[in-house]
């Protein structure tokens, strides 16, 4: 492989490794000075833009995603014993953005992996809990 191919592969790897690690100074060092072409339109809409590498990196720092495992159980004491519980296991994906000096959640998604129990407990359905 040509030496330039190795250098370009390393440069590309470093970009994704440093942004995943949120090492913004190291990520910024990979970009040219002055304005660069940025096109995220297939993801975020709009069109291509020209901006400084500093502005691009600052934009990376204003967004975050959090992944978490979840377990919840719900119980309705008025339901008959053995039919008063519903459980779920899964994962959460939260997206957040910087707002002022802090962060706020702007996306919330739950990926259910398994549930167990009386679904009427989850929905708090009125009437006969055995249906």
N, CA and C atoms as a LAMMPS dump frame, in Angstrom:
ITEM: TIMESTEP
0
ITEM: NUMBER OF ATOMS
393
ITEM: BOX BOUNDS ff ff ff
-5.0000000000000000e+02 5.0000000000000000e+02
-5.0000000000000000e+02 5.0000000000000000e+02
-5.0000000000000000e+02 5.0000000000000000e+02
ITEM: ATOMS id mol type element x y z
1 1 1 N 0.847 -1.169 0
2 1 2 C 0 0 0
3 1 3 C 0.898 1.239 0
4 2 1 N 0.513 2.234 -0.75
5 2 2 C 1.267 3.487 -0.838
6 2 3 C 1.296 4.17 0.526
7 3 1 N 2.418 4.778 0.919
8 3 2 C 2.52 5.433 2.233
9 3 3 C 1.413 6.465 2.482
10 4 1 N 0.99 7.179 1.447
11 4 2 C -0.081 8.159 1.637
12 4 3 C -1.397 7.487 2.017
13 5 1 N -1.628 6.28 1.528
14 5 2 C -2.853 5.571 1.89
15 5 3 C -2.869 5.261 3.383
16 6 1 N -1.705 4.871 3.936
17 6 2 C -1.615 4.627 5.379
18 6 3 C -1.895 5.902 6.166
19 7 1 N -1.305 6.989 5.713
20 7 2 C -1.48 8.267 6.405
21 7 3 C -2.944 8.704 6.368
22 8 1 N -3.595 8.534 5.246
23 8 2 C -5.004 8.923 5.133
24 8 3 C -5.899 8.008 5.958
25 9 1 N -5.582 6.735 5.982
26 9 2 C -6.358 5.805 6.806
27 9 3 C -6.209 6.164 8.283
28 10 1 N -4.983 6.47 8.701
29 10 2 C -4.745 6.854 10.097
30 10 3 C -5.474 8.149 10.437
31 11 1 N -5.438 9.122 9.518
32 11 2 C -6.128 10.393 9.728
33 11 3 C -7.627 10.163 9.919
34 12 1 N -8.216 9.326 9.092
35 12 2 C -9.644 9.022 9.196
36 12 3 C -9.954 8.308 10.501
37 13 1 N -9.144 7.307 10.849
38 13 2 C -9.343 6.599 12.122
39 13 3 C -9.256 7.563 13.297
40 14 1 N -8.261 8.435 13.279
41 14 2 C -8.073 9.388 14.374
42 14 3 C -9.268 10.325 14.518
43 15 1 N -9.854 10.738 13.393
44 15 2 C -11.017 11.622 13.469
45 15 3 C -12.138 10.958 14.267
46 16 1 N -12.458 9.721 13.94
47 16 2 C -13.564 9.055 14.615
48 16 3 C -13.202 8.638 16.04
49 17 1 N -11.96 8.251 16.27
50 17 2 C -11.545 7.893 17.624
51 17 3 C -11.56 9.113 18.553
52 18 1 N -11.058 10.247 18.07
53 18 2 C -11.012 11.433 18.935
54 18 3 C -12.402 12.012 19.174
55 19 1 N -13.287 11.971 18.166
56 19 2 C -14.64 12.49 18.407
57 19 3 C -15.427 11.548 19.312
58 20 1 N -15.257 10.239 19.148
59 20 2 C -15.925 9.296 20.056
60 20 3 C -15.456 9.495 21.492
61 21 1 N -14.172 9.796 21.656
62 21 2 C -13.607 10.016 22.99
63 21 3 C -13.879 11.436 23.492
64 22 1 N -14.496 12.255 22.656
65 22 2 C -14.774 13.66 22.986
66 22 3 C -13.495 14.415 23.343
67 23 1 N -12.416 14.064 22.657
68 23 2 C -11.144 14.765 22.799
69 23 3 C -11.12 15.855 21.734
70 24 1 N -11.791 16.959 22.033
71 24 2 C -12.043 17.996 21.027
72 24 3 C -10.764 18.669 20.559
73 25 1 N -9.787 18.84 21.432
74 25 2 C -8.531 19.451 20.999
75 25 3 C -7.815 18.569 19.99
76 26 1 N -7.773 17.268 20.248
77 26 2 C -7.118 16.351 19.312
78 26 3 C -7.9 16.274 18.001
79 27 1 N -9.228 16.293 18.081
80 27 2 C -10.045 16.263 16.859
81 27 3 C -9.806 17.531 16.043
82 28 1 N -9.788 18.688 16.711
83 28 2 C -9.588 19.955 16.002
84 28 3 C -8.248 19.973 15.284
85 29 1 N -7.225 19.374 15.879
86 29 2 C -5.882 19.373 15.302
87 29 3 C -5.817 18.61 13.979
88 30 1 N -6.801 17.787 13.682
89 30 2 C -6.814 17.012 12.444
90 30 3 C -7.311 17.817 11.251
91 31 1 N -7.921 18.98 11.488
92 31 2 C -8.509 19.788 10.423
93 31 3 C -7.575 20.91 9.988
94 32 1 N -7.753 21.328 8.736
95 32 2 C -7.018 22.467 8.2
96 32 3 C -7.467 23.748 8.885
97 33 1 N -6.596 24.751 8.872
98 33 2 C -6.974 26.077 9.36
99 33 3 C -7.875 26.737 8.318
100 34 1 N -8.616 27.748 8.746
101 34 2 C -9.517 28.43 7.827
102 34 3 C -10.833 27.677 7.704
103 35 1 N -11.579 27.979 6.653
104 35 2 C -12.888 27.344 6.464
105 35 3 C -12.75 25.988 5.797
106 36 1 N -13.696 25.107 6.12
107 36 2 C -13.749 23.77 5.522
108 36 3 C -15.17 23.541 5
109 37 1 N -15.318 22.618 4.072
110 37 2 C -16.632 22.249 3.546
111 37 3 C -17.231 21.184 4.445
112 38 1 N -18.48 21.386 4.857
113 38 2 C -19.177 20.443 5.728
114 38 3 C -20.539 20.161 5.108
115 39 1 N -20.872 18.888 4.953
116 39 2 C -22.176 18.512 4.391
117 39 3 C -22.776 17.388 5.221
118 40 1 N -23.717 17.746 6.072
119 40 2 C -24.447 16.774 6.889
120 40 3 C -25.915 16.734 6.449
121 41 1 N -26.182 17.193 5.22
122 41 2 C -27.565 17.357 4.765
123 41 3 C -28.329 16.044 4.696
124 42 1 N -27.658 14.936 4.46
125 42 2 C -28.386 13.663 4.4
126 42 3 C -28.897 13.246 5.77
127 43 1 N -28.317 13.796 6.815
128 43 2 C -28.729 13.481 8.176
129 43 3 C -29.641 14.553 8.751
130 44 1 N -29.256 15.81 8.568
131 44 2 C -29.952 16.895 9.251
132 44 3 C -30.739 17.807 8.323
133 45 1 N -30.747 17.529 7.035
134 45 2 C -31.432 18.405 6.097
135 45 3 C -30.579 19.607 5.775
136 46 1 N -31.181 20.567 5.084
137 46 2 C -30.427 21.747 4.682
138 46 3 C -29.489 21.416 3.549
139 47 1 N -28.368 22.102 3.492
140 47 2 C -27.402 21.879 2.434
141 47 3 C -25.992 22.017 2.956
142 48 1 N -25.022 21.852 2.063
143 48 2 C -23.624 22.001 2.445
144 48 3 C -23.344 23.418 2.937
145 49 1 N -22.371 23.539 3.842
146 49 2 C -21.973 24.841 4.369
147 49 3 C -20.449 24.925 4.42
148 50 1 N -19.95 26.153 4.501
149 50 2 C -18.53 26.398 4.755
150 50 3 C -18.433 27.042 6.112
151 51 1 N -17.606 26.464 6.974
152 51 2 C -17.401 27.028 8.294
153 51 3 C -16.012 26.68 8.775
154 52 1 N -15.616 27.288 9.86
155 52 2 C -14.281 27.002 10.396
156 52 3 C -14.3 25.65 11.107
157 53 1 N -13.144 25.048 11.193
158 53 2 C -13.035 23.792 11.924
159 53 3 C -13.416 23.991 13.384
160 54 1 N -13.076 25.157 13.951
161 54 2 C -13.454 25.438 15.343
162 54 3 C -14.971 25.408 15.508
163 55 1 N -15.711 25.996 14.562
164 55 2 C -17.174 25.992 14.633
165 55 3 C -17.722 24.573 14.515
166 56 1 N -17.117 23.756 13.653
167 56 2 C -17.544 22.36 13.517
168 56 3 C -17.339 21.609 14.826
169 57 1 N -16.167 21.725 15.425
170 57 2 C -15.861 21.021 16.675
171 57 3 C -16.763 21.516 17.799
172 58 1 N -17.013 22.826 17.858
173 58 2 C -17.93 23.353 18.874
174 58 3 C -19.317 22.742 18.713
175 59 1 N -19.747 22.529 17.483
176 59 2 C -21.038 21.878 17.23
177 59 3 C -21.06 20.445 17.719
178 60 1 N -19.929 19.731 17.576
179 60 2 C -19.855 18.364 18.089
180 60 3 C -20.017 18.362 19.604
181 61 1 N -19.471 19.358 20.269
182 61 2 C -19.514 19.404 21.722
183 61 3 C -20.858 19.788 22.282
184 62 1 N -21.77 20.24 21.437
185 62 2 C -23.083 20.679 21.911
186 62 3 C -24.148 19.599 21.793
187 63 1 N -23.782 18.402 21.391
188 63 2 C -24.72 17.291 21.242
189 63 3 C -24.148 16.086 21.967
190 64 1 N -25.026 15.258 22.494
191 64 2 C -24.575 14.048 23.187
192 64 3 C -25.646 12.977 23.087
193 65 1 N -25.222 11.728 23.197
194 65 2 C -26.141 10.607 23.292
195 65 3 C -25.761 9.786 24.508
196 66 1 N -26.777 9.305 25.209
197 66 2 C -26.582 8.485 26.393
198 66 3 C -27.325 7.176 26.187
199 67 1 N -26.653 6.065 26.462
200 67 2 C -27.268 4.745 26.382
201 67 3 C -27.329 4.178 27.796
202 68 1 N -28.471 3.601 28.157
203 68 2 C -28.624 3.052 29.502
204 68 3 C -29.485 1.801 29.443
205 69 1 N -29.198 0.87 30.342
206 69 2 C -30.037 -0.313 30.498
207 69 3 C -31.206 0.064 31.401
208 70 1 N -32.349 -0.55 31.154
209 70 2 C -33.507 -0.233 31.977
210 70 3 C -34.253 -1.469 32.443
211 71 1 N -34.777 -1.365 33.621
212 71 2 C -35.682 -2.376 34.179
213 71 3 C -36.741 -1.609 34.96
214 72 1 N -37.986 -1.978 34.761
215 72 2 C -39.063 -1.348 35.528
216 72 3 C -40.112 -2.392 35.855
217 73 1 N -40.709 -2.229 37.012
218 73 2 C -41.84 -3.08 37.363
219 73 3 C -42.973 -2.173 37.793
220 74 1 N -44.161 -2.593 37.447
221 74 2 C -45.368 -1.859 37.794
222 74 3 C -46.295 -2.808 38.532
223 75 1 N -46.901 -2.297 39.591
224 75 2 C -47.798 -3.124 40.392
225 75 3 C -49.063 -2.339 40.675
226 76 1 N -50.208 -3.018 40.525
227 76 2 C -51.501 -2.445 40.888
228 76 3 C -52.048 -3.305 42.027
229 77 1 N -51.944 -2.81 43.272
230 77 2 C -52.317 -3.611 44.438
231 77 3 C -53.782 -4.056 44.436
232 78 1 N -54.638 -3.345 43.737
233 78 2 C -56.055 -3.728 43.731
234 78 3 C -56.339 -4.916 42.813
235 79 1 N -55.368 -5.298 41.975
236 79 2 C -55.557 -6.466 41.111
237 79 3 C -55.326 -7.728 41.95
238 80 1 N -55.902 -8.85 41.556
239 80 2 C -55.717 -10.11 42.29
240 80 3 C -54.239 -10.518 42.346
241 81 1 N -53.867 -11.161 43.434
242 81 2 C -52.497 -11.665 43.586
243 81 3 C -52.138 -12.532 42.389
244 82 1 N -50.926 -12.373 41.894
245 82 2 C -50.473 -13.129 40.726
246 82 3 C -50.819 -12.435 39.419
247 83 1 N -51.716 -11.45 39.477
248 83 2 C -52.08 -10.69 38.277
249 83 3 C -51.835 -9.194 38.491
250 84 1 N -51.062 -8.877 39.512
251 84 2 C -50.88 -7.48 39.91
252 84 3 C -49.534 -6.886 39.494
253 85 1 N -48.754 -7.616 38.662
254 85 2 C -47.405 -7.172 38.341
255 85 3 C -47.144 -7.223 36.84
256 86 1 N -46.389 -6.247 36.341
257 86 2 C -45.898 -6.228 34.96
258 86 3 C -44.477 -5.695 34.982
259 87 1 N -43.55 -6.354 34.243
260 87 2 C -42.143 -5.965 34.228
261 87 3 C -41.645 -5.783 32.798
262 88 1 N -40.611 -4.949 32.65
263 88 2 C -39.971 -4.769 31.346
264 88 3 C -38.469 -4.604 31.515
265 89 1 N -37.725 -5.153 30.558
266 89 2 C -36.276 -5.007 30.473
267 89 3 C -35.956 -4.44 29.096
268 90 1 N -35 -3.543 29.033
269 90 2 C -34.63 -2.979 27.745
270 90 3 C -33.513 -1.969 27.857
271 91 1 N -33.404 -1.141 26.825
272 91 2 C -32.358 -0.117 26.768
273 91 3 C -32.984 1.227 26.413
274 92 1 N -32.374 2.284 26.916
275 92 2 C -32.774 3.651 26.6
276 92 3 C -31.705 4.301 25.736
277 93 1 N -32.133 5.141 24.821
278 93 2 C -31.225 6.02 24.09
279 93 3 C -31.758 7.436 24.25
280 94 1 N -30.995 8.268 24.925
281 94 2 C -31.373 9.655 25.137
282 94 3 C -30.445 10.529 24.312
283 95 1 N -30.998 11.532 23.659
284 95 2 C -30.147 12.521 23.014
285 95 3 C -30.292 13.813 23.803
286 96 1 N -29.216 14.581 23.833
287 96 2 C -29.204 15.805 24.613
288 96 3 C -28.487 16.895 23.838
289 97 1 N -28.81 18.129 24.191
290 97 2 C -28.117 19.268 23.599
291 97 3 C -27.782 20.255 24.697
292 98 1 N -26.74 21.011 24.439
293 98 2 C -26.334 22.028 25.399
294 98 3 C -27.374 23.132 25.382
295 99 1 N -27.751 23.588 26.567
296 99 2 C -28.705 24.686 26.699
297 99 3 C -28.197 25.59 27.814
298 100 1 N -27.77 26.763 27.448
299 100 2 C -27.169 27.649 28.441
300 100 3 C -25.907 27.02 29
301 101 1 N -25.801 26.976 30.307
302 101 2 C -24.624 26.397 30.95
303 101 3 C -24.774 24.897 31.192
304 102 1 N -25.932 24.32 30.86
305 102 2 C -26.153 22.901 31.136
306 102 3 C -26.614 22.14 29.912
307 103 1 N -27.303 21.021 30.158
308 103 2 C -27.782 20.135 29.098
309 103 3 C -29.268 19.905 29.279
310 104 1 N -29.969 19.618 28.172
311 104 2 C -31.372 19.221 28.24
312 104 3 C -31.578 18.045 27.294
313 105 1 N -32.499 17.181 27.645
314 105 2 C -32.83 16.02 26.813
315 105 3 C -33.737 16.493 25.687
316 106 1 N -33.376 16.126 24.447
317 106 2 C -34.239 16.47 23.324
318 106 3 C -34.647 15.245 22.512
319 107 1 N -34.374 14.068 23.049
320 107 2 C -34.811 12.825 22.419
321 107 3 C -34.819 11.704 23.445
322 108 1 N -35.805 10.844 23.363
323 108 2 C -35.983 9.766 24.342
324 108 3 C -36.523 8.562 23.602
325 109 1 N -35.818 7.44 23.673
326 109 2 C -36.295 6.227 23.003
327 109 3 C -36.019 5.03 23.891
328 110 1 N -36.991 4.146 23.984
329 110 2 C -36.852 2.917 24.759
330 110 3 C -36.939 1.741 23.803
331 111 1 N -36.005 0.81 23.931
332 111 2 C -35.978 -0.407 23.126
333 111 3 C -36.299 -1.577 24.053
334 112 1 N -37.526 -2.05 24.024
335 112 2 C -37.94 -3.155 24.888
336 112 3 C -37.315 -4.455 24.402
337 113 1 N -36.728 -5.196 25.338
338 113 2 C -36.152 -6.499 25.017
339 113 3 C -37.04 -7.634 25.494
340 114 1 N -37.704 -7.425 26.644
341 114 2 C -38.518 -8.498 27.215
342 114 3 C -39.531 -7.878 28.174
343 115 1 N -40.727 -8.424 28.163
344 115 2 C -41.732 -8.036 29.151
345 115 3 C -42.312 -9.3 29.763
346 116 1 N -42.866 -9.129 30.959
347 116 2 C -43.454 -10.279 31.642
348 116 3 C -44.553 -9.754 32.56
349 117 1 N -45.644 -10.498 32.63
350 117 2 C -46.703 -10.164 33.563
351 117 3 C -47.994 -9.761 32.871
352 118 1 N -48.866 -9.178 33.641
353 118 2 C -50.207 -8.802 33.2
354 118 3 C -50.149 -7.437 32.515
355 119 1 N -50.395 -7.396 31.218
356 119 2 C -50.327 -6.153 30.459
357 119 3 C -51.346 -5.122 30.936
358 120 1 N -52.421 -5.569 31.567
359 120 2 C -53.418 -4.634 32.103
360 120 3 C -52.812 -3.777 33.224
361 121 1 N -51.797 -4.288 33.887
362 121 2 C -51.106 -3.499 34.914
363 121 3 C -50.374 -2.335 34.249
364 122 1 N -49.692 -2.61 33.136
365 122 2 C -48.961 -1.567 32.414
366 122 3 C -49.896 -0.472 31.93
367 123 1 N -51.033 -0.863 31.416
368 123 2 C -51.96 0.119 30.84
369 123 3 C -52.953 0.647 31.867
370 124 1 N -52.953 0.047 33.069
371 124 2 C -53.932 0.392 34.113
372 124 3 C -55.362 0.287 33.579
373 125 1 N -55.582 -0.761 32.793
374 125 2 C -56.888 -0.966 32.185
375 125 3 C -57.942 -1.223 33.255
376 126 1 N -59.042 -0.555 33.092
377 126 2 C -60.17 -0.749 34.024
378 126 3 C -60.857 -2.059 33.706
379 127 1 N -61.54 -2.579 34.647
380 127 2 C -62.301 -3.801 34.407
381 127 3 C -61.575 -5.032 34.906
382 128 1 N -61.885 -6.145 34.344
383 128 2 C -61.371 -7.429 34.762
384 128 3 C -59.879 -7.538 34.424
385 129 1 N -58.975 -7.633 35.405
386 129 2 C -57.545 -7.698 35.143
387 129 3 C -57.103 -9.017 34.505
388 130 1 N -57.957 -10.005 34.468
389 130 2 C -57.553 -11.287 33.886
390 130 3 C -57.754 -11.321 32.382
391 131 1 N -58.305 -10.248 31.8
392 131 2 C -58.511 -10.247 30.335
393 131 3 C -57.422 -9.501 29.634
